[in-house]
Amino acid sequence: MSGIITLNSGREKSLLRQHPWIFTGAIKATSGKLRNGDTVEVQAANGQWLGRGAWSGKSQIQVRIWTFREDEGIDDTFFLRRIDSAMQGRAALVAERKVNAYRIVAAESDYLPGVTIDRYGDVLVCQLLSAGADRQRDKIVSALRRLFPDCAILERSDVAVREKEGLLPLTQVLHGEVPEEVVIEENGLQILASLKSGHKTGFYLDQRDNRAIIAGHAAGQEVLNCFSYTGAIALYCLMAGAAHVTNLDLSEPALALARRNLALNALDEERCDQLNEDVFKALRTFNSQQRSFGLIVLDPPKFAESKQTVNKACRGYKDINRLAMQLTRPGGILCTFSCSGLIAEDLFQKVVADAALDAGRQVQFLSRLGQAGDHPVASSFPEGFYLKGFVCRVL
């Protein structure tokens, strides 16, 4: 029998709006001997049934709701239906863009909390980041094997957030044979993705649309691509006619893969430098050298890991945008991003505006950027909107 979670009076409101998270402070009582990942029933203080979810006794988010339907069990067919529904939501994108790498399941935004599934050619890469997702691994794999019988399955649950769930980082092959690298196709380009050791699940699929938008500003420009990783933006810019691109990243293995991506697309390596250095330090060096660029891209890693670090993160974003603006030629373009979910879009815009004041430059916001369409945001889960960016004209 499932355990029962009873909420404090008044704390059912978010669940009635179908938000999937229940924090520790909302819980009045629990019944039964609960183990991490157990399926539990959630009820209001008055006994009203609210949802069925996964228990996580180690986390501040103690329940993540699987379903708000009382007649829906958490069995094999549940995961089959949810994953199939998510895949149908991507069908038009896959057909229109002719891509072979995309997100199939975006966790809470596809109503599968803690479950991320990306496809890279004939390999599916999963991240199971919550106790409930970890407990349901076998059912998830069974559903994937039925829906994608020709695909191998790799688990990349190797991120620190699992520790908050009382789980260890984990990387393992769940089905078939998984190569170290695959070649993905995106907007006419071929890009190597490192599945077993690359960032995220191997590549930044969420920036697909933004890469094309950035390339629209690249013709004839000298481009500085900060936090370049394996150089996908450089490929786009060079194909669009950039005069020269400098990839800047702290990871030498990432830059080595960027060099191979140039060769894979028959692009002139002399038009692209690979600079292995800390971005903050390099920008300060460029400023002292009075270097300038017509297009600069800032796509840093997540600066805000918790609410306690938001202020520090904003200082980091402000500093790096100020440095980049000082390097942007008058009338040039700065494309700047934040992937910190805790940094709201309006706050990020304010930080960029403050950076312009400190840089002594005027900035026009030309357009807003976000995550690609295969990374949807459920109406009941606004936290799913994490990637925000701006195309800025720097005067």
C-alpha positions as CSV (number, residue, x, y, z in Angstrom):
1,M,0.0,0.0,0.0
2,S,1.3,3.5,-0.9
3,G,2.1,5.9,1.8
4,I,-0.1,8.9,2.3
5,I,1.2,12.5,2.5
6,T,-1.1,15.0,4.2
7,L,-0.6,18.7,3.6
8,N,-0.9,21.6,6.0
9,S,-4.1,23.6,5.7
10,G,-4.0,26.0,2.7
11,R,-0.9,24.3,1.2
12,E,-3.0,22.5,-1.5
13,K,-3.4,25.6,-3.6
14,S,-0.3,25.0,-5.8
15,L,-1.4,21.4,-6.4
16,L,-4.8,22.5,-7.5
17,R,-3.0,24.6,-10.1
18,Q,-1.1,21.4,-11.0
19,H,2.3,22.5,-9.9
20,P,4.2,19.2,-9.4
21,W,6.4,20.1,-6.4
22,I,5.7,19.8,-2.7
23,F,8.3,21.3,-0.3
24,T,9.0,20.1,3.2
25,G,7.2,23.0,4.9
26,A,3.9,22.1,3.1
27,I,3.7,18.6,4.7
28,K,1.7,18.1,7.9
29,A,2.0,14.3,8.3
30,T,3.1,11.1,6.5
31,S,1.9,7.6,7.0
32,G,3.6,4.3,6.3
33,K,7.3,3.5,6.2
34,L,8.5,5.6,3.2
35,R,11.6,4.8,1.2
36,N,13.3,7.1,-1.2
37,G,11.4,7.0,-4.6
38,D,8.3,5.4,-3.2
39,T,5.0,6.2,-4.9
40,V,2.7,8.1,-2.5
41,E,-0.8,9.5,-2.4
42,V,-1.1,13.2,-1.5
43,Q,-4.2,14.6,0.2
44,A,-5.2,18.0,1.6
45,A,-5.7,18.6,5.3
46,N,-9.4,17.9,4.8
47,G,-8.7,14.5,3.2
48,Q,-9.3,15.6,-0.5
49,W,-7.2,13.5,-2.8
50,L,-4.8,15.8,-4.7
51,G,-2.2,13.7,-6.6
52,R,0.1,10.7,-6.8
53,G,3.8,11.3,-6.7
54,A,7.3,10.2,-5.7
55,W,8.6,10.6,-2.2
56,S,12.1,12.0,-1.7
57,G,12.9,12.1,2.0
58,K,16.4,13.6,1.4
59,S,15.3,16.6,-0.7
60,Q,13.7,20.0,0.1
61,I,11.3,19.0,-2.6
62,Q,9.8,16.0,-0.8
63,V,7.2,15.0,-3.4
64,R,7.1,15.3,-7.1
65,I,3.7,14.6,-8.6
66,W,3.5,12.0,-11.4
67,T,-0.2,12.4,-12.0
68,F,-3.2,14.5,-10.9
69,R,-5.6,11.8,-12.1
70,E,-6.8,9.4,-9.4
71,D,-7.5,6.7,-11.9
72,E,-4.0,6.8,-13.4
73,G,-1.5,4.3,-12.0
74,I,2.3,4.6,-12.2
75,D,2.9,1.4,-14.2
76,D,4.7,0.5,-17.5
77,T,1.9,2.0,-19.6
78,F,2.1,5.3,-17.7
79,F,5.6,5.9,-18.9
80,L,4.8,4.6,-22.3
81,R,2.0,7.1,-22.7
82,R,3.9,10.1,-21.3
83,I,7.0,9.5,-23.5
84,D,4.9,8.9,-26.6
85,S,3.0,12.1,-26.0
86,A,6.2,14.0,-25.6
87,M,7.6,12.5,-28.8
88,Q,4.4,13.5,-30.7
89,G,5.0,17.1,-29.5
90,R,8.4,17.1,-31.3
91,A,7.2,15.4,-34.5
92,A,6.7,18.6,-36.5
93,L,10.1,20.0,-35.4
94,V,11.9,16.9,-36.4
95,A,10.2,16.8,-39.8
96,E,10.6,20.5,-40.5
97,R,14.2,21.0,-39.3
98,K,15.5,17.6,-40.4
99,V,17.4,17.2,-37.2
100,N,18.6,13.9,-35.7
101,A,19.4,15.3,-32.3
102,Y,16.7,16.7,-30.0
103,R,15.1,16.5,-26.6
104,I,12.4,13.9,-26.3
105,V,11.4,14.5,-22.6
106,A,11.9,17.7,-20.7
107,A,11.3,16.5,-17.2
108,E,8.5,18.4,-15.4
109,S,7.6,20.3,-18.6
110,D,6.6,16.9,-20.2
111,Y,5.0,15.8,-16.9
112,L,7.7,13.3,-16.0
113,P,9.5,15.0,-13.0
114,G,13.2,14.4,-12.9
115,V,13.3,12.6,-16.3
116,T,15.3,14.1,-19.2
117,I,15.7,12.1,-22.4
118,D,17.6,13.4,-25.5
119,R,18.1,11.6,-28.8
120,Y,21.4,11.7,-30.7
121,G,21.0,9.7,-33.9
122,D,20.4,6.1,-32.8
123,V,21.3,6.7,-29.2
124,L,19.0,7.9,-26.4
125,V,20.6,9.6,-23.4
126,C,18.7,9.7,-20.2
127,Q,19.2,11.7,-17.0
128,L,17.2,10.5,-14.0
129,L,17.7,13.2,-11.4
130,S,15.0,12.6,-8.8
131,A,14.5,9.7,-6.4
132,G,11.2,8.9,-8.2
133,A,12.8,8.8,-11.6
134,D,15.7,6.7,-10.3
135,R,13.2,4.2,-8.8
136,Q,11.3,3.9,-12.1
137,R,14.4,3.3,-14.3
138,D,13.3,-0.1,-15.4
139,K,9.8,1.1,-16.5
140,I,11.3,4.0,-18.3
141,V,13.8,1.8,-20.2
142,S,11.1,-0.6,-21.1
143,A,9.0,2.2,-22.6
144,L,12.0,3.5,-24.5
145,R,12.8,0.1,-26.0
146,R,9.2,-0.3,-27.2
147,L,9.0,3.2,-28.7
148,F,12.5,3.3,-30.1
149,P,13.5,-0.3,-30.8
150,D,16.5,0.6,-32.9
151,C,18.1,2.9,-30.4
152,A,20.8,2.2,-27.8
153,I,20.2,3.8,-24.3
154,L,22.8,5.6,-22.2
155,E,22.2,7.0,-18.7
156,R,24.1,10.2,-17.9
157,S,22.9,10.8,-14.3
158,D,26.3,12.1,-13.4
159,V,25.3,15.5,-12.0
160,A,25.6,16.9,-8.5
161,V,21.9,17.6,-8.1
162,R,21.3,13.9,-7.5
163,E,23.1,14.3,-4.2
164,K,20.2,16.4,-3.0
165,E,18.0,13.4,-3.6
166,G,20.3,11.1,-1.6
167,L,21.5,9.5,-4.9
168,L,25.0,9.0,-6.2
169,P,26.1,10.3,-9.7
170,L,25.8,7.5,-12.2
171,T,26.8,6.8,-15.8
172,Q,25.9,3.5,-17.4
173,V,24.8,1.8,-20.7
174,L,21.2,0.6,-20.2
175,H,20.7,-1.0,-23.6
176,G,22.7,-1.8,-26.7
177,E,26.1,-0.4,-27.7
178,V,26.9,3.3,-27.2
179,P,29.8,4.9,-29.0
180,E,31.9,7.6,-27.3
181,E,30.9,10.1,-30.0
182,V,28.2,10.6,-32.6
183,V,27.8,13.0,-35.5
184,I,24.6,15.0,-35.3
185,E,23.0,17.0,-38.1
186,E,21.8,20.5,-37.4
187,N,20.7,23.1,-40.0
188,G,23.0,21.7,-42.6
189,L,26.0,21.3,-40.3
190,Q,27.6,18.2,-38.9
191,I,28.7,18.3,-35.3
192,L,30.5,15.8,-33.1
193,A,28.8,15.2,-29.7
194,S,30.6,13.5,-26.9
195,L,27.9,11.3,-25.3
196,K,29.8,9.7,-22.4
197,S,31.8,12.7,-21.2
198,G,30.4,15.8,-22.8
199,H,28.5,18.6,-21.1
200,K,24.8,17.9,-20.2
201,T,23.8,14.9,-22.2
202,G,26.5,15.5,-24.7
203,F,25.6,18.8,-26.4
204,Y,23.6,22.0,-25.9
205,L,20.5,21.1,-27.9
206,D,18.6,24.0,-26.3
207,Q,20.7,26.6,-28.2
208,R,19.8,25.2,-31.7
209,D,17.6,28.1,-32.8
210,N,19.8,30.7,-31.2
211,R,22.8,29.5,-33.1
212,A,21.0,30.3,-36.4
213,I,20.0,33.7,-35.1
214,I,23.5,34.6,-34.0
215,A,24.9,33.5,-37.4
216,G,22.6,36.1,-39.0
217,H,24.8,38.8,-37.5
218,A,28.1,37.2,-38.4
219,A,28.8,38.0,-42.1
220,G,32.1,39.9,-42.5
221,Q,32.6,40.2,-38.7
222,E,35.4,39.3,-36.4
223,V,33.6,37.1,-33.8
224,L,34.5,36.3,-30.2
225,N,32.7,33.1,-29.1
226,C,33.0,33.0,-25.3
227,F,32.4,29.7,-23.4
228,S,32.5,28.2,-26.8
229,Y,32.5,24.5,-25.7
230,T,33.0,22.4,-28.9
231,G,32.6,25.4,-31.3
232,A,29.1,24.9,-32.7
233,I,28.4,28.7,-32.9
234,A,31.7,29.1,-34.7
235,L,30.6,26.7,-37.3
236,Y,27.4,28.6,-37.9
237,C,29.2,32.0,-38.0
238,L,31.9,30.8,-40.4
239,M,29.2,29.2,-42.7
240,A,27.4,32.6,-42.6
241,G,30.6,34.4,-43.8
242,A,32.3,35.6,-40.7
243,A,35.8,36.9,-41.4
244,H,37.3,35.2,-38.3
245,V,36.1,33.5,-35.1
246,T,37.9,33.1,-31.8
247,N,36.6,30.2,-29.7
248,L,37.4,30.9,-26.0
249,D,36.9,28.1,-23.4
250,L,38.7,26.8,-20.3
251,S,38.4,23.2,-21.6
252,E,41.2,22.0,-23.9
253,P,39.3,18.8,-24.8
254,A,36.3,20.9,-25.9
255,L,38.5,23.0,-28.1
256,A,40.1,19.9,-29.5
257,L,36.7,18.7,-30.5
258,A,36.0,22.2,-32.0
259,R,39.0,21.8,-34.3
260,R,37.6,18.4,-35.4
261,N,34.2,20.0,-36.1
262,L,35.9,22.5,-38.4
263,A,37.5,19.7,-40.4
264,L,34.2,17.7,-40.4
265,N,32.5,20.7,-42.2
266,A,35.5,21.5,-44.4
267,L,35.9,24.9,-42.9
268,D,39.2,26.8,-43.0
269,E,41.0,26.4,-39.7
270,E,43.0,29.6,-40.3
271,R,39.7,31.5,-39.9
272,C,39.2,30.1,-36.4
273,D,41.4,30.4,-33.3
274,Q,41.0,28.2,-30.3
275,L,42.0,30.0,-27.1
276,N,42.2,27.8,-24.0
277,E,41.8,30.4,-21.1
278,D,39.5,31.6,-18.4
279,V,36.9,33.8,-20.1
280,F,37.0,36.6,-17.4
281,K,40.8,36.7,-17.5
282,A,40.9,36.7,-21.3
283,L,38.4,39.5,-21.7
284,R,40.4,41.7,-19.3
285,T,43.5,40.9,-21.4
286,F,41.8,41.8,-24.6
287,N,40.7,45.1,-23.1
288,S,44.2,45.9,-22.0
289,Q,45.3,45.1,-25.6
290,Q,42.5,47.3,-27.0
291,R,41.1,44.5,-29.0
292,S,37.6,44.8,-30.5
293,F,35.1,42.5,-32.2
294,G,32.0,43.1,-34.3
295,L,30.1,40.2,-32.7
296,I,30.5,38.7,-29.3
297,V,28.7,35.8,-27.8
298,L,28.4,35.1,-24.1
299,D,27.0,31.7,-23.2
300,P,28.3,31.0,-19.7
301,P,27.5,28.0,-17.5
302,K,24.9,28.4,-14.7
303,F,26.0,31.1,-12.3
304,A,23.1,30.7,-9.8
305,E,22.8,27.2,-8.2
306,S,20.5,28.3,-5.4
307,K,18.5,31.3,-4.2
308,Q,21.4,32.1,-1.8
309,T,23.7,32.6,-4.8
310,V,21.5,34.8,-7.0
311,N,23.1,38.1,-5.9
312,K,26.6,36.7,-6.5
313,A,25.5,35.4,-9.9
314,C,24.1,38.8,-10.9
315,R,27.5,40.4,-10.1
316,G,29.2,37.8,-12.3
317,Y,26.8,38.4,-15.2
318,K,27.2,42.2,-14.8
319,D,31.0,41.9,-14.8
320,I,31.3,39.7,-17.8
321,N,28.7,41.7,-19.9
322,R,30.6,44.9,-19.0
323,L,33.9,43.5,-20.2
324,A,32.3,42.2,-23.4
325,M,30.6,45.6,-24.1
326,Q,34.0,47.3,-23.8
327,L,35.3,45.0,-26.5
328,T,32.4,45.4,-28.9
329,R,32.9,47.8,-31.8
330,P,30.5,50.7,-32.0
331,G,27.3,49.4,-33.7
332,G,28.4,45.8,-33.1
333,I,26.4,43.0,-31.7
334,L,26.5,41.3,-28.3
335,C,24.5,38.1,-27.9
336,T,24.3,37.3,-24.2
337,F,22.7,34.5,-22.3
338,S,21.8,33.1,-18.8
339,C,20.9,29.5,-18.3
340,S,20.3,30.1,-14.6
341,G,16.6,29.2,-14.0
342,L,16.7,31.4,-10.8
343,I,17.6,34.5,-12.8
344,A,14.3,35.8,-14.2
345,E,14.3,37.4,-17.7
346,D,13.5,40.9,-16.4
347,L,16.3,40.6,-13.8
348,F,18.8,39.5,-16.5
349,Q,17.8,42.4,-18.7
350,K,18.3,44.8,-15.8
351,V,21.8,43.3,-15.1
352,V,22.8,43.8,-18.8
353,A,21.5,47.4,-18.7
354,D,23.5,48.1,-15.5
355,A,26.6,46.6,-17.2
356,A,26.1,49.0,-20.1
357,L,26.1,52.0,-17.7
358,D,29.3,50.7,-16.1
359,A,30.9,50.1,-19.5
360,G,30.0,53.6,-20.6
361,R,28.1,52.3,-23.6
362,Q,24.6,52.6,-24.8
363,V,22.8,49.3,-25.6
364,Q,19.7,48.6,-27.6
365,F,17.9,45.3,-27.0
366,L,17.0,44.0,-30.5
367,S,15.4,40.7,-29.6
368,R,14.8,38.2,-26.9
369,L,16.1,34.6,-27.1
370,G,15.0,31.4,-25.3
371,Q,15.4,27.7,-25.4
372,A,14.5,25.7,-28.5
373,G,11.0,24.3,-29.1
374,D,11.9,20.8,-28.0
375,H,12.5,22.3,-24.6
376,P,8.9,23.4,-23.8
377,V,7.6,25.1,-20.7
378,A,4.4,23.6,-19.1
379,S,1.9,26.3,-18.1
380,S,1.8,24.8,-14.6
381,F,5.6,24.8,-14.3
382,P,7.1,28.2,-15.2
383,E,10.4,27.1,-13.7
384,G,10.8,25.2,-17.0
385,F,11.8,28.5,-18.7
386,Y,15.5,28.6,-17.8
387,L,17.4,29.8,-20.9
388,K,17.0,33.5,-21.7
389,G,19.1,35.8,-23.8
390,F,19.3,39.1,-25.7
391,V,20.6,40.2,-29.0
392,C,22.1,43.7,-28.2
393,R,23.4,46.5,-30.4
394,V,26.2,48.2,-28.6
395,L,26.8,51.9,-29.5
